[in-house]
Amino acid sequence: MDTPVPTTARGFASKPLQLIGAITLLRLLWHCLEPVGMAGDETYYWLWGQYPDWGYFSKPPLIGWLYGVLGTAFGNFTWIYKAVATLFSAGSLWFFYRFLLLVTKGDTPLSLAGTAALALMPANLLLGSILTIDAPLLFFWILGLYCTASLILSERAGAGTYAGLWLALCLGHLSKQMMLVQSGLVLLLCLLHRRDLMLRPALWLALAGSLLALLPPLYWNAQNEWITVAHTAHHFEAGKSGIGQALARLGELWGALAGLISPVLFILVFPALVWGWKHRKEPAVTICLLFGVAGLAVMSAMAFRQRVNPNWPAVFLYGSLALIVLWSAQS
């Protein structure tokens, strides 16, 4: 005889779309009643949109294309740009919820609680109000992470999962250079836990095929003295040496992260990391470690050499929060 599903569990199971829908509607209404105005980054992405091209000075072309399409379709209507940022944020919340369901083995209440925590992060509130490269990047990153987790944790992942991974990587590559890291993390996960996937052509078609999306910006850069490459390399110039300066840069980064994800969640990353290291042989935990705190650790190590912009580790917040969720369930 099947065990009856508790009423509270059934109630939680019906809430994810309602929660995300309510948050999204409130944000859209807020943008109507209390317009934020265009941030500095938004204004020059808007300018890029006035001149559609295969690439731009500092970033791949997707954000310029997006502003160009929105401007052509709706005119210079600020609310539309804010609304699109909000919709990207809503999509990120949905796929994060689906990702949590995978790593928690279907624990709906826990997954919903983790999604609510993400929704309340100052970083998420900010990204839902400003249409910069990070809004599409984070959406495509979590979509790719969800597809990756489906491949690693499920034996029944089909062609649609590989296609979703390919699409996420393609559009992510066109959003920001950081997306290239995800392809390497996917291969590392397969090597650690699912070597059989590395024998499947579909995986290589998704990973290698996504690199075709790099052709437009590479072509544009070849015509423009590789200016984007030079600009990106500039971000990795060493800062002032000395332990004092290194610790100051680390403190600056950690302070910014604590503000972006909330001081409570930032503190919880550390015990979650200790727990995660002890359980690193579990595939779900490995996913959260590699796509989460490992990235934060690398960024922290970089801070000893140079200044690290607070938005660089943004993609690793999903995995870090998921690790906190897993740890909290075991505490």
PyMOL commands that set and color helices and strands:
alter all, ss='L'
color gray80, all
select helices_A, chain A and resi 7-13+16-33+40-49+62-74+78-103+108-120+122-127+134-153+159-173+177-193+195-199+201-223+227-234+243-261+263-278+283-303+312-330
alter helices_A, ss='H'
color red, helices_A
deselect
rebuild
show_as cartoon
